[in-house]
Amino acid sequence: MATAADIIKAALRKSGIQAHETEIEAEEIAAGLEDLNDWASRFETSVLALGFVPVSNAGDTINIPLEAV
């Protein structure tokens, strides 16, 4: 399982928003955490129940398979 920070960093890099060699700022992680919780909660209620529980810290483990994100 991945942490919230792992998912946020991967999303920023895969989308081209953040370069691999650039450090991700704390503000970006905080915004990403809010976006992750919003997205996963909407996905959970309208698409497919994966057992997502909103997280409050970037170091929290996301208890859904990484390939589902």
N, CA, C and O atoms as CSV, one atom per row, in Angstrom:
chain,resi,resn,atom,element,x,y,z
A,1,MET,N,N,0.836,-1.172,0.000
A,1,MET,CA,C,0.000,0.000,0.000
A,1,MET,C,C,0.891,1.249,0.000
A,1,MET,O,O,2.026,1.226,0.475
A,2,ALA,N,N,0.356,2.302,-0.531
A,2,ALA,CA,C,1.093,3.559,-0.651
A,2,ALA,C,C,0.603,4.569,0.375
A,2,ALA,O,O,-0.506,4.453,0.899
A,3,THR,N,N,1.434,5.550,0.652
A,3,THR,CA,C,0.999,6.649,1.512
A,3,THR,C,C,0.310,7.699,0.648
A,3,THR,O,O,0.420,7.688,-0.578
A,4,ALA,N,N,-0.396,8.595,1.307
A,4,ALA,CA,C,-1.038,9.694,0.592
A,4,ALA,C,C,0.017,10.512,-0.152
A,4,ALA,O,O,-0.210,10.918,-1.292
A,5,ALA,N,N,1.155,10.757,0.473
A,5,ALA,CA,C,2.224,11.525,-0.170
A,5,ALA,C,C,2.735,10.827,-1.422
A,5,ALA,O,O,3.026,11.492,-2.417
A,6,ASP,N,N,2.851,9.498,-1.397
A,6,ASP,CA,C,3.287,8.747,-2.575
A,6,ASP,C,C,2.339,8.989,-3.748
A,6,ASP,O,O,2.776,9.218,-4.876
A,7,ILE,N,N,1.050,8.937,-3.472
A,7,ILE,CA,C,0.042,9.115,-4.519
A,7,ILE,C,C,0.051,10.552,-5.028
A,7,ILE,O,O,-0.039,10.782,-6.234
A,8,ILE,N,N,0.157,11.511,-4.129
A,8,ILE,CA,C,0.175,12.923,-4.517
A,8,ILE,C,C,1.400,13.228,-5.370
A,8,ILE,O,O,1.284,13.876,-6.411
A,9,LYS,N,N,2.562,12.772,-4.944
A,9,LYS,CA,C,3.789,13.016,-5.697
A,9,LYS,C,C,3.721,12.374,-7.074
A,9,LYS,O,O,4.103,12.992,-8.068
A,10,ALA,N,N,3.240,11.143,-7.140
A,10,ALA,CA,C,3.122,10.466,-8.432
A,10,ALA,C,C,2.154,11.198,-9.357
A,10,ALA,O,O,2.409,11.317,-10.556
A,11,ALA,N,N,1.056,11.684,-8.812
A,11,ALA,CA,C,0.073,12.409,-9.628
A,11,ALA,C,C,0.662,13.711,-10.164
A,11,ALA,O,O,0.457,14.049,-11.330
A,12,LEU,N,N,1.391,14.441,-9.327
A,12,LEU,CA,C,2.004,15.697,-9.761
A,12,LEU,C,C,3.050,15.457,-10.845
A,12,LEU,O,O,3.161,16.241,-11.787
A,13,ARG,N,N,3.796,14.403,-10.716
A,13,ARG,CA,C,4.850,14.107,-11.696
A,13,ARG,C,C,4.281,13.539,-12.992
A,13,ARG,O,O,4.697,13.939,-14.079
A,14,LYS,N,N,3.338,12.613,-12.883
A,14,LYS,CA,C,2.753,12.020,-14.089
A,14,LYS,C,C,1.962,13.032,-14.909
A,14,LYS,O,O,1.884,12.919,-16.132
A,15,SER,N,N,1.384,14.009,-14.246
A,15,SER,CA,C,0.612,15.028,-14.955
A,15,SER,C,C,1.502,16.129,-15.529
A,15,SER,O,O,1.022,16.999,-16.255
A,16,GLY,N,N,2.792,16.093,-15.208
A,16,GLY,CA,C,3.726,17.083,-15.716
A,16,GLY,C,C,3.749,18.380,-14.924
A,16,GLY,O,O,4.410,19.340,-15.321
A,17,ILE,N,N,3.041,18.413,-13.816
A,17,ILE,CA,C,3.013,19.611,-12.975
A,17,ILE,C,C,4.329,19.773,-12.220
A,17,ILE,O,O,4.779,20.893,-11.983
A,18,GLN,N,N,4.937,18.662,-11.845
A,18,GLN,CA,C,6.159,18.676,-11.047
A,18,GLN,C,C,7.212,17.815,-11.731
A,18,GLN,O,O,6.932,16.676,-12.105
A,19,ALA,N,N,8.417,18.348,-11.897
A,19,ALA,CA,C,9.514,17.572,-12.478
A,19,ALA,C,C,10.043,16.577,-11.450
A,19,ALA,O,O,9.950,16.811,-10.245
A,20,HIS,N,N,10.595,15.469,-11.933
A,20,HIS,CA,C,11.114,14.433,-11.030
A,20,HIS,C,C,12.250,14.941,-10.145
A,20,HIS,O,O,12.392,14.514,-8.999
A,21,GLU,N,N,13.049,15.845,-10.676
A,21,GLU,CA,C,14.198,16.313,-9.903
A,21,GLU,C,C,13.873,17.481,-8.979
A,21,GLU,O,O,14.744,17.940,-8.239
A,22,THR,N,N,12.650,17.962,-9.008
A,22,THR,CA,C,12.240,19.097,-8.184
A,22,THR,C,C,11.543,18.611,-6.919
A,22,THR,O,O,10.689,17.726,-6.970
A,23,GLU,N,N,11.915,19.199,-5.781
A,23,GLU,CA,C,11.289,18.841,-4.504
A,23,GLU,C,C,9.867,19.388,-4.459
A,23,GLU,O,O,9.616,20.511,-4.896
A,24,ILE,N,N,8.955,18.612,-3.942
A,24,ILE,CA,C,7.565,19.038,-3.817
A,24,ILE,C,C,7.400,19.775,-2.491
A,24,ILE,O,O,7.776,19.268,-1.434
A,25,GLU,N,N,6.837,20.967,-2.560
A,25,GLU,CA,C,6.674,21.823,-1.385
A,25,GLU,C,C,5.556,21.316,-0.475
A,25,GLU,O,O,4.649,20.614,-0.925
A,26,ALA,N,N,5.627,21.674,0.795
A,26,ALA,CA,C,4.624,21.263,1.782
A,26,ALA,C,C,3.232,21.761,1.401
A,26,ALA,O,O,2.240,21.066,1.619
A,27,GLU,N,N,3.157,22.970,0.829
A,27,GLU,CA,C,1.856,23.519,0.423
A,27,GLU,C,C,1.229,22.691,-0.694
A,27,GLU,O,O,0.010,22.525,-0.747
A,28,GLU,N,N,2.080,22.172,-1.591
A,28,GLU,CA,C,1.583,21.337,-2.687
A,28,GLU,C,C,1.062,20.000,-2.156
A,28,GLU,O,O,0.056,19.478,-2.637
A,29,ILE,N,N,1.756,19.464,-1.167
A,29,ILE,CA,C,1.307,18.214,-0.546
A,29,ILE,C,C,-0.020,18.442,0.171
A,29,ILE,O,O,-0.923,17.610,0.074
A,30,ALA,N,N,-0.149,19.554,0.887
A,30,ALA,CA,C,-1.392,19.858,1.610
A,30,ALA,C,C,-2.555,20.016,0.641
A,30,ALA,O,O,-3.642,19.495,0.888
A,31,ALA,N,N,-2.335,20.733,-0.462
A,31,ALA,CA,C,-3.396,20.893,-1.472
A,31,ALA,C,C,-3.721,19.554,-2.113
A,31,ALA,O,O,-4.885,19.249,-2.372
A,32,GLY,N,N,-2.698,18.760,-2.365
A,32,GLY,CA,C,-2.904,17.436,-2.949
A,32,GLY,C,C,-3.670,16.513,-2.026
A,32,GLY,O,O,-4.467,15.694,-2.486
A,33,LEU,N,N,-3.439,16.633,-0.730
A,33,LEU,CA,C,-4.151,15.819,0.253
A,33,LEU,C,C,-5.642,16.136,0.227
A,33,LEU,O,O,-6.481,15.237,0.275
A,34,GLU,N,N,-5.957,17.415,0.152
A,34,GLU,CA,C,-7.367,17.819,0.064
A,34,GLU,C,C,-7.997,17.312,-1.233
A,34,GLU,O,O,-9.118,16.804,-1.228
A,35,ASP,N,N,-7.269,17.452,-2.339
A,35,ASP,CA,C,-7.777,16.974,-3.631
A,35,ASP,C,C,-7.943,15.450,-3.637
A,35,ASP,O,O,-8.929,14.930,-4.160
A,36,LEU,N,N,-6.975,14.744,-3.054
A,36,LEU,CA,C,-7.056,13.283,-2.992
A,36,LEU,C,C,-8.283,12.844,-2.211
A,36,LEU,O,O,-9.020,11.965,-2.657
A,37,ASN,N,N,-8.508,13.440,-1.061
A,37,ASN,CA,C,-9.683,13.094,-0.257
A,37,ASN,C,C,-10.974,13.393,-1.005
A,37,ASN,O,O,-11.906,12.589,-0.975
A,38,ASP,N,N,-11.041,14.545,-1.680
A,38,ASP,CA,C,-12.244,14.892,-2.443
A,38,ASP,C,C,-12.486,13.893,-3.572
A,38,ASP,O,O,-13.590,13.374,-3.737
A,39,TRP,N,N,-11.425,13.633,-4.348
A,39,TRP,CA,C,-11.556,12.721,-5.486
A,39,TRP,C,C,-11.956,11.317,-5.021
A,39,TRP,O,O,-12.897,10.728,-5.552
A,40,ALA,N,N,-11.246,10.794,-4.042
A,40,ALA,CA,C,-11.503,9.420,-3.604
A,40,ALA,C,C,-12.883,9.287,-2.973
A,40,ALA,O,O,-13.539,8.260,-3.150
A,41,SER,N,N,-13.332,10.287,-2.252
A,41,SER,CA,C,-14.668,10.239,-1.649
A,41,SER,C,C,-15.750,10.233,-2.733
A,41,SER,O,O,-16.721,9.481,-2.645
A,42,ARG,N,N,-15.574,11.078,-3.758
A,42,ARG,CA,C,-16.539,11.083,-4.873
A,42,ARG,C,C,-16.511,9.755,-5.610
A,42,ARG,O,O,-17.561,9.205,-5.943
A,43,PHE,N,N,-15.312,9.233,-5.870
A,43,PHE,CA,C,-15.162,7.955,-6.564
A,43,PHE,C,C,-15.826,6.843,-5.760
A,43,PHE,O,O,-16.527,5.991,-6.307
A,44,GLU,N,N,-15.595,6.869,-4.468
A,44,GLU,CA,C,-16.131,5.850,-3.555
A,44,GLU,C,C,-17.658,5.824,-3.576
A,44,GLU,O,O,-18.254,4.748,-3.528
A,45,THR,N,N,-18.292,6.978,-3.646
A,45,THR,CA,C,-19.757,7.021,-3.577
A,45,THR,C,C,-20.440,6.905,-4.925
A,45,THR,O,O,-21.603,6.506,-4.992
A,46,SER,N,N,-19.742,7.248,-6.003
A,46,SER,CA,C,-20.435,7.256,-7.290
A,46,SER,C,C,-19.929,6.256,-8.316
A,46,SER,O,O,-20.629,5.992,-9.294
A,47,VAL,N,N,-18.753,5.694,-8.137
A,47,VAL,CA,C,-18.202,4.799,-9.149
A,47,VAL,C,C,-17.990,3.384,-8.613
A,47,VAL,O,O,-18.621,2.433,-9.075
A,48,LEU,N,N,-17.104,3.260,-7.645
A,48,LEU,CA,C,-16.735,1.934,-7.161
A,48,LEU,C,C,-16.283,2.025,-5.712
A,48,LEU,O,O,-15.402,2.819,-5.382
A,49,ALA,N,N,-16.870,1.231,-4.865
A,49,ALA,CA,C,-16.487,1.212,-3.451
A,49,ALA,C,C,-15.196,0.413,-3.293
A,49,ALA,O,O,-15.172,-0.797,-3.517
A,50,LEU,N,N,-14.125,1.103,-2.903
A,50,LEU,CA,C,-12.828,0.463,-2.705
A,50,LEU,C,C,-12.421,0.419,-1.245
A,50,LEU,O,O,-11.370,-0.127,-0.908
A,51,GLY,N,N,-13.243,0.988,-0.376
A,51,GLY,CA,C,-12.922,1.009,1.041
A,51,GLY,C,C,-12.077,2.194,1.461
A,51,GLY,O,O,-11.406,2.148,2.492
A,52,PHE,N,N,-12.104,3.266,0.663
A,52,PHE,CA,C,-11.305,4.451,0.986
A,52,PHE,C,C,-11.845,5.143,2.221
A,52,PHE,O,O,-13.053,5.312,2.382
A,53,VAL,N,N,-10.928,5.539,3.091
A,53,VAL,CA,C,-11.237,6.343,4.275
A,53,VAL,C,C,-10.414,7.615,4.152
A,53,VAL,O,O,-9.196,7.532,3.995
A,54,PRO,N,N,-11.036,8.798,4.218
A,54,PRO,CA,C,-10.272,10.040,4.104
A,54,PRO,C,C,-9.116,10.078,5.099
A,54,PRO,O,O,-9.227,9.587,6.223
A,55,VAL,N,N,-8.006,10.669,4.664
A,55,VAL,CA,C,-6.811,10.730,5.493
A,55,VAL,C,C,-6.525,12.182,5.882
A,55,VAL,O,O,-6.935,13.113,5.190
A,56,SER,N,N,-5.822,12.358,6.991
A,56,SER,CA,C,-5.529,13.709,7.462
A,56,SER,C,C,-4.053,14.062,7.374
A,56,SER,O,O,-3.696,15.234,7.493
A,57,ASN,N,N,-3.196,13.086,7.170
A,57,ASN,CA,C,-1.755,13.323,7.085
A,57,ASN,C,C,-1.184,12.683,5.824
A,57,ASN,O,O,-1.619,11.607,5.413
A,58,ALA,N,N,-0.216,13.346,5.220
A,58,ALA,CA,C,0.387,12.836,3.996
A,58,ALA,C,C,1.085,11.492,4.214
A,58,ALA,O,O,1.250,10.723,3.267
A,59,GLY,N,N,1.488,11.208,5.427
A,59,GLY,CA,C,2.145,9.944,5.725
A,59,GLY,C,C,1.193,8.791,5.979
A,59,GLY,O,O,1.629,7.654,6.159
A,60,ASP,N,N,-0.116,9.073,5.994
A,60,ASP,CA,C,-1.106,8.018,6.228
A,60,ASP,C,C,-1.138,7.044,5.059
A,60,ASP,O,O,-0.984,7.436,3.903
A,61,THR,N,N,-1.337,5.785,5.371
A,61,THR,CA,C,-1.442,4.758,4.346
A,61,THR,C,C,-2.818,4.799,3.707
A,61,THR,O,O,-3.837,4.907,4.388
A,62,ILE,N,N,-2.825,4.710,2.382
A,62,ILE,CA,C,-4.077,4.620,1.634
A,62,ILE,C,C,-4.387,3.146,1.469
A,62,ILE,O,O,-3.611,2.404,0.867
A,63,ASN,N,N,-5.507,2.726,1.997
A,63,ASN,CA,C,-5.829,1.304,2.034
A,63,ASN,C,C,-6.630,0.840,0.826
A,63,ASN,O,O,-7.611,0.107,0.949
A,64,ILE,N,N,-6.188,1.284,-0.339
A,64,ILE,CA,C,-6.728,0.754,-1.594
A,64,ILE,C,C,-5.535,0.431,-2.473
A,64,ILE,O,O,-4.475,1.035,-2.308
A,65,PRO,N,N,-5.675,-0.499,-3.397
A,65,PRO,CA,C,-4.540,-0.842,-4.259
A,65,PRO,C,C,-4.067,0.376,-5.054
A,65,PRO,O,O,-4.890,1.125,-5.580
A,66,LEU,N,N,-2.756,0.579,-5.146
A,66,LEU,CA,C,-2.197,1.724,-5.848
A,66,LEU,C,C,-2.647,1.761,-7.308
A,66,LEU,O,O,-2.842,2.838,-7.870
A,67,GLU,N,N,-2.811,0.597,-7.917
A,67,GLU,CA,C,-3.225,0.564,-9.326
A,67,GLU,C,C,-4.663,1.038,-9.523
A,67,GLU,O,O,-5.082,1.287,-10.653
A,68,ALA,N,N,-5.420,1.164,-8.439
A,68,ALA,CA,C,-6.790,1.664,-8.539
A,68,ALA,C,C,-6.822,3.183,-8.567
A,68,ALA,O,O,-7.861,3.775,-8.859
A,69,VAL,N,N,-5.709,3.814,-8.271
A,69,VAL,CA,C,-5.676,5.278,-8.214
A,69,VAL,C,C,-5.298,5.863,-9.535
A,69,VAL,O,O,-5.220,7.084,-9.670
